[in-house]
Amino acid sequence: MHIVFIVDEANFLIPKWLDHVIEKLIKQSHTISIVPLPVRGKQTWKSNLLHHVILMSPRQILKLTLLFLRLEITDFGFRFGLTKNPGTVVQVGQKHTLPILKTRNVNAPYFLDQLGKLQPDIIFSSCSQIFKKKLLALPRIGCVNRHPSLLPKYAGVMPIFWAMLEKEKSMGITTHFMTPEIDQGSIIYQYKYPFNYQDTLVTNYEKAYAASVQATIKTIKILSLPYKPTIRKPKKVNYFTFPKFGDWQNFFKQGRNYI
């Protein structure tokens, strides 16, 4: 099958997840293409965090600075051949010598023409742009999204943050077909794992992306079967937006830490 990954060009967690997934899929003789998307606008996990950095302790700020520095060093190290671990999505494509398509808008007509020529079987999304109907209808099997919660719970943005606030004891990864309604498509696969809300936000996201490797591979396997899998239609979703100042205050008052 030809699988196109459309993912945000973020150097935090996504390259590592994508690298592990592609290594496994290539061994299974799948054809892979990558579309790294520039992260646009003010509403990203990074910008949302930095707008509320005043709430963090000096120790947290130092650890966060060291994290950002480590990510930049990984990027630098790969570019100059000092490490085999890619630091960006583009570097993942370079490591595996994959076709890399570039666009700023996944719904742009010129990009849809490019994508259509690839004749993808599956488009796998881990990005912040909303797919419109023409893109959703383009792949033979469908567009699939990876979401770090057990949908329909915690649909929307930063589900790990909200789960920590709610003191959840289990979380999971959901893969589902994409529809015009966000996080409301039919569920293909779910993987549940123990969740420690007292861990840091970074640690919990690291665990979610590690679990996402297995969930992604399992999903591709399910969709590769000659028969139709049992696909569940989700119930009404519980949708969350980016945390506001008061939400971050509550997060830190509960003794939670970002990193």
LINFENMO-V384341 format. One line per field, one symbol per residue. psi: psi as a letter, one per 40 degrees, with the letter a starting at -180 (. if undefined). A space follows every 50 residues. Layout:
psi: ???
This chain:
psi: ihhhhhihghehdddddddddddddddefihhihhhhhhiidgidddddd eeddeiiddddddddddddddddddddddefeiehieidddddddefihh ihieheehdddddddddefidhhhhgieihhiddddediddihhihhfig ieifiahfdddddddefieiaahhhiiiidhhfeihhdihhiiihheeii ddddddddddddddddddddddeeieihihhhhiahihhiaiiidddddd dddeeiid.
